[in-house]
Amino acid sequence: MSYSSQQFAFSYGGLRLLMSLLGLGPGSSRIVVDPSDVVVRMGWGFRARIPRASITRAYQDQIIGFGIGIHGMRGRWLVNGSMSGIVTIEIDPHEHALMMGFPVKLTRLQVSAEDSAGLVAAIGRS
């Protein structure tokens, strides 16, 4: 059985236009699941390539009280265009990502996806 890459769009809410003007919108952002990696890119602001072997769990989630954009510290990052469609990806051992060009540790990544159930299914670790 061959497995090809699957691409998923970030979900965006009311700040879609502003995020697009800032270079963080749908035209420059995507989540790609391929046979060996999950690649997350939100424009120039965030880039990560996570080996699928390092993903211990992926599941649909909810967040309350956080903003829109790229937020995080101590390995836990939220990269979102809206508060809906959140998928949490747990990573062990930790990986590295680039946030505005600076390397950051990554142990948990939350993203907003238009098809959150599809993204979880594609990653396949629930």
HELIX and SHEET records of a PDB file:
HELIX    1   1 ARG A   16  LEU A   21  1                                   6    
HELIX    2   2 PRO A   26  SER A   28  5                                   3    
HELIX    3   3 ARG A   52  SER A   54  5                                   3    
HELIX    4   4 SER A  116  ILE A  123  1                                   8    
SHEET    1   A 6 GLN A   6  PHE A   8  0                                        
SHEET    2   A 6 SER A  29  VAL A  33 -1                                        
SHEET    3   A 6 ASP A  37  MET A  42 -1                                        
SHEET    4   A 6 PHE A  46  PRO A  51 -1                                        
SHEET    5   A 6 ILE A  86  MET A  99 -1                                        
SHEET    6   A 6 ILE A  55  ASP A  61 -1                                        
SHEET    1   B 8 GLN A   6  PHE A   8  0                                        
SHEET    2   B 8 SER A  29  VAL A  33 -1                                        
SHEET    3   B 8 ASP A  37  MET A  42 -1                                        
SHEET    4   B 8 PHE A  46  PRO A  51 -1                                        
SHEET    5   B 8 ILE A  86  MET A  99 -1                                        
SHEET    6   B 8 PHE A 102  SER A 112 -1                                        
SHEET    7   B 8 ARG A  76  ASN A  80  1                                        
SHEET    8   B 8 GLY A  69  MET A  73 -1                                        
END                                                                             
